[in-house]
Structures are given as C-alpha cells and as structure tokens.
C-alpha cells in the first residue's frame, strides 16, 4: 500500500518524501529519469537568494526557515548515511550592492549578520581576487551545499526509512473519478495512492497542462549553464557575487562559475559562447583561474515561475492532488521549509508559514 505518490525525484521531491515519512506516511517517488539528475544536480548549491533584499517576502520566509534548519539537517544526514552533504558556511561576498542602505535595513530587520567592508578589508577577505568592487556587502552566515552529495544522502535516507523509488517512469496517464485521482500510469505500470504530489521541477507545468486544465501552473524551464575549475583549496574563501554571476569554492578546491539565464524551452545543450562568458567573468574576478583547467561545462533547467514564488498546496478542484514546484533559482535554499509547508497542508497540520502566497490560485 502507498499513502502518497510523489511525481518528481529532485531535491524538492526527496525533501517532501522525507518530511511526509517522518509522520508515518508510506511514500512512492516516480522519477522520469534517474533520481536527482535534473536541475537539482546541475545547480550551484548557494543556500540563499543572490540579493536577498531584492527578493519578495514569501521566498524570504521559506528561505529563513530553511537557512536555520540546514546545519542540523546536514549533520543528521551524514550521521545516518555516511555521506557528507558538504554544508559549508562560506559566506556571501556581494561586490555590487546597488543600495547599501536598503541592504543594511533588510539585514537588520531580518536578523541577518552583515558587514560593509572597505577595500582593504575586501582584499583581506579575498587576497587572490583582483577586481575592485563597487559597493561590497558581506553576509558571513550564508552557506552552500554540494548538490549531488545532498541528493545522494537524501535518497539513501528515505530508502532506508522505507520509501520506494521507481526511476525512468514518465507519467503517461492520470485517471480521475469525481474530484479525486484514482491512479496514474507510466506506460505498462499503474500506481495508486491516497494522495499525489507533483514535484517535477521544470516539467511540472507540462504535466499540469496535459492532465489538469485549470488553473494553469505557470512553471517553465529556464536554462542555466555553469563551468567548474580544478583549483587548490584556499584559492577562494567565500562565494563571490558580482553583476548576477558568482564563483563558489568547494571544500576540495574546485570553483564553480555561473550562471546563465536562458529561456530555451527544454534544450539542455551547452554553448561555446556561454562557456567563454563564464570563463571571462571568472578570470576577471580571480585571475589565478587562468592557470586552472576547466573540468566540466554543463546545463540544467530551472523550474521558472513568474515571480520565483513556488506553488505549494492543494489543487483547487482535485482534492487529493498537491503541488510543490516552481522554486526557480532558490530550490535548495527553500527546500526544507517548502517540504514542511506541503506536509503541513496535506496532513492538516498548522502551517509553518501562512500558505496563501503559494496557492495555485494566488497571483504569482
């Protein structure tokens, strides 16, 4: 028997399964590809909106709760699975804060530590960084996670706790009776449960459009390309953000450079122009990278939504259908609290945040 079928096995699907299972639910995850190999695998793992003071409050509310939860979550996952998700409080050094007063006010009102380093302090924070920042702000509490390692740890934990995962299963039919789903099919296999949750990332809108006419789920794929350099640990100490692009230092020394923002439907191909642009950005910020090899270049499809606010909640007409999708660029940053809110709504618990902004009928 299955209580809940989750359609989509990225970070949101896995976190949602974990949260529901902690309340005793029996969960099956259906994934159209290999588990966690789409946008969740491809992202940079910065656990914060890039410029928090530019971000709408519903995103901030889910992020702040997730931000507080991540250190303990990473510790538990490592203890239970032996896989270190590499949660690292590396801090976010924003080089181009266009409104320092706004940034200060936001940080103070949300309890976020910050500093406004002068040029000498900026150089001390990042000795190898050579460009001159316009108006830097340093957020020392911002952390990152190693996406593939977190996904492996989550998958290992939910399997150990009894979840079933069925990979390479694309939903081809959704059968309904009255106001409820009775079963879903993936080719020659049929699955049924009491409740269904769509956490299919960039594919969520396509699934909704195909099987549920109204309301329209406004989620579309937004391609992002990244490159990674093979470097020595310590070359870069903090996440550096400038003009919407960033460098992320991993524990092992690798440095990620990202990211593009492309509306190209479901095309995941990489381009030489993007590789050159990302490399030039990296060399401008950190000239020492010119002597480091570009190890890999890849692209992923973010689940874009009009304002970046995810859809979390119940379908207004189909009583046993729920959504947790459309997190755009902040899926990892919001994942724990998004999963908690979805579980609260499905299990009729008191919600961790007011749910109205995330409703399918809300104006996103």
Secondary structure, 3 states (H helix, E strand, C coil): CCCEEEECCCHHHHHHHHHHHCCCCCEEEECCCCCCCCHHHHCCCECCCCCHHHCCHHHHHHHHHHHHHHHHHHHHHHHHHCCCCCCECCCEEECECCCHHHHHHHHHHHCCCCECCCHHHHHHHCCCCCCCCCECEEECCCCECCHHHHHHHHHHHHHHCCCEEECCCCCCEEEEECCEEEEEEECCEEECCCEEEECCHHHHHHHHHHHCCCCCCCEEEEEEEEEEECCCCCCCCCEEEECCEEEEECCCCCEEEECCCECCCCCCCCCHHHHHHHHHHHHHHCHHHHHCCEEEEEEEEEEEECCCCCEEEECCCCCCEEEEECCECCHHHHHHHHHHHHHHHHCCCCCCCCCHHHCCCCCC
